[in-house]
Amino acid sequence: MKLITAIIKPFKLEEVRQALTAIGVHGMTVTEVKGYGRQKGHTEIYRGAEYIVNFLPKLRIEIAVGTDLAEKAVEVITAGARTGQIGDGKVFVTPIENAVRIRTGETDNDAL
């Protein structure tokens, strides 16, 4: 089993969600986050004053999938979130040792 964590631009969420649903991913956790990478923030003008915005709004998506589905999930997240511009985000894949569905007690792949 793998935990896939993706940081994407907020307006790309629906496209990524539809692509993941199409390959059989049944659930995800989405968190609003702020951060920066190579993009290093930007400036905005509000009521005539210029402000430097260091942390940009992003979404963090977390999905748990079987090892057999992990590579395909990374591919569809990458394709769905890509704009070709700086700040498109990152995808991280980490192993999951154990998973338990609280309601039924199912474990590992059955819990997903």
C-alpha positions, 0 to 999 in steps of 0.5 A: 500500500502507498500513501500519495500526497500531492500539493496542487493549485486549487482550481485543478482539484475537480479535474484531479478528482475526476481523473482519480475516480475514473481509475478506481480511487474511492476516497481522498482527503483535501486540506487547504494549505499555504506554501511556496517553492521556486515560485517564491510568492508574488506581489498584489495591489490592494487599495493602491498599496502593494503587498508581497504575498510569500505563501501561496494558497495550495491544496494538499490531497492525500490518497491511500492506494494499493501498490498496484494502483500507485503508479497510475494514480501518480500519472493521473494526478500529474496530468490533471494538475499540470498547467505548464507554469511554475507552481504546479506542485509536487507529488510524494509517494510513501509506503504504508505499513498497516491500515485498519478500517475502524468501523469493520476492523478490516485491515490493509488493502481491504481497509482501503 
